[in-house]
Amino acid sequence: MKIILIIASLILGTVPLGLTEIATAGTAPIKPRYVSLAPSTTEILFALGLDEEIVGVSTFCDWPPEAKNKEKIGSFSQVNIEKVLSLKPDYIFCTGLEQAGIVRELKRLKLNIYVADPTDIKELFTTIKEIGQITGKVKEAQILVNQMESGIEEVKSKVKLIPENKRQKVFIEIWYDPLTTAGKGSYVDEVITLAGGINIASDTRRAYSIFSAEEVINRNPDCIILAYMDQKKPKELVGGRFGWSRINAVKNNRLYNDIDPALLLRPGPRVVQGAREIYKRLYL
């Protein structure tokens, strides 16, 4: 549970027919009203051109910049239900992780809910298309998916040029206390692989779990990516850890904490940008 909270803090239903603008005789169309409780769904809604229809977001919804100007309905895991109701949303978009209790409460109130919880890029594409269906943005959703697929193929074409024996071993540190990483079956692991990296924690039993510091030393990654932006230099953050001076990534100063965590941890339209940033750290 603590690991889920860490991941949620960093990043931060059924699908009926799409909602469209409602028009009555002699009046202008009434735009649907959407509330987004998750940064990932907020990014998707904006990417589909639904700026005006978004009437409320969580305090964690920080991209695009316009999201910061929207009405706030609470944090990622502590939502003000009364505030949500006051906004009279036609649909509420949220995610799994720590929002399960909120989802149950909103469903109890008979509100329209869509839960987006993609575990990989394929499911992310499905999520975007389903949100497009709900919001009447089917065409826009398909265009967005096509653009993302094109970007992914571009990254893959570059990775294919790298011989297997030259692929870089990567440790992605989601948090340091406890030392937490992403393993097989996680969205993050797929993005690392897409970027041409070999995730040293790909054999862990859970998608996100605590990882042994000693095991990081033993597996000797070529590159360490810290999925949290700290003002300290990365070598100051990890270089002094017991035994870590023997790790290739530390010896060669291939430690990075300059990638926006949202690009790495948030399943949304910027997945290609995240993969490109990892690729740059590994091979450019």
Secondary structure, 3 states (H helix, E strand, C coil): CHHHHHHHHHCCCCCCCCCCCECCCCCCCECCCEEECCHHHHHHHHHCCCCCCEEEECCCCCCCHHHHHCCECECCCCECHHHHHHCCCCEEEEECHHHHHHHHHHHHCCCCEEEECCCCHHHHHHHHHHHHHHHCCHHHHHHHHHHHHHHHHHHHHHHCCCCHHHCEEEEEECEECCEEEECCCCHHHHHHHHCCEEECCCCCCCCEEECCHHHHHHHCCCEEEECCCCCCCHHHHHCCCCCHHHCHHHHCCCEECCCCHHHHHCCCCCHHHHHHHHHHHHHC
